[in-house]
Amino acid sequence: MKIETTEIRELPIAHKVELLEIISEAIFHETDSLQSPAWHEDVLKIREAELNDESQWLSLDELRKSLRS
């Protein structure tokens, strides 16, 4: 089954959302065969290191000040 992009563009937004939900559900049930790209693990490791680096943390007051600026 091949769906042309132009066909999707012509759908009402409600139908596009429904199509997205159907596709997401189908992918969710096939996660066992879904492989993350190799770079994804590197990104996760970097983010974990950033989270564990307490020198990067802000206090609640610092956060509030940064949001006001």
Number of C-alpha atoms within 10 A of each C-alpha: 3 4 7 8 8 8 8 13 10 10 12 9 11 9 12 14 12 11 14 12 12 12 11 11 11 11 13 11 10 9 10 8 8 10 7 9 8 8 8 9 11 11 11 11 11 11 12 11 11 13 12 11 10 9 8 9 12 11 9 9 9 10 11 11 10 10 8 6 5
